[in-house]
Amino acid sequence: MNKQYSFSNEQMNGIVELTYVNIIKECENLKKNTNCPNEQVVALLSVIASNFATTPEKKGN
């Protein structure tokens, strides 16, 4: 079983918030420059998320 993790308040109001804002901004940039639909952005984010998902092969990361 994985140990529960949560960001501290300082992290939530700092690096986490900044990361969120930057991801949203870059997704909007992608849409503006490629005219792709939201579904394409969601598909890209899903591929990115899969790189961070825990799988039997990736245990220990």
PEUR-V265091 format. One record per pair of residues at least 24 apart in sequence whose ideal C-beta (glycine too) atoms are under 6 Angstrom apart, sorted by the first residue. I is the first residue (numbers start at 1). GAP is how many residues later the second one is. If there is no record, write none. Layout:
i->I gap->GAP
i->I gap->GAP
//
This chain:
none
//
